[in-house]
Amino acid sequence: MRRKRHSDDEIYARMQLLMQEKKLFLHKDLTRDEMAREVMTNRTYISRALQGRGLNFAQFVNSFRAQYAIELMLSEDHRDLPPADIAELSGFSHVATMNRYIKKSAGTTACAMREKVFGP
């Protein structure tokens, strides 16, 4: 018996839910294959669900990492952590990648956000 094929919207929604609930983005080496196993589909359907939204897998994952990094940076508990530590805690391999995605999602740099909240 063949399994019912899920729509791109259903696959994307399940991917988002997994990222939020399981925080899969914290795994630095997260792959499409791993995501496909979690979503119970295959990597082709993962790619197609993302392409329909103008994203590739790295962009999708890094957008969650950037939001998490922003949360960490703006939390009182992590206010003194250097950017390299924030990047690592957020699943990024490189600070430059984290900074690029934060600027893209928030429209400002991480340092500028921190200064606005905590002062210079």
C-alpha positions, 0 to 999 in steps of 0.5 A: 500500500502506498503512503499518501503524499503530503502537500508542500504546505503540509511538509513546510508546516511540519518542518517549521513545527519541528524547528520550533519544538525540537530546535533542530536548528541547534544541530550544526550539521543538520542535513536535508536527509535528517530533516526528511527523516524527522518529517517522514518524507524524502529530501526531494519533497523537503527541497520542493517545499522550500523552493516554493517559498524561495528558500533553500535548506541552509536559508531555512535553517539559518533563519531559525538560528538567527532568531534564536541568536537574537533572543540570546543576545537580547536576554539578560542572562546572555548579555555579556556573551561574545558573538562567537559564543552566541553563534555557537549556541545558536548552531552557526558554524561562523560568526560572519554567517550569524551576523549576515542572517541577523542583519537580513532578518532584523534589518540591523546588526547584532551589536546595534540591537544589543546597544539599543537594549543594554546601552553601549 
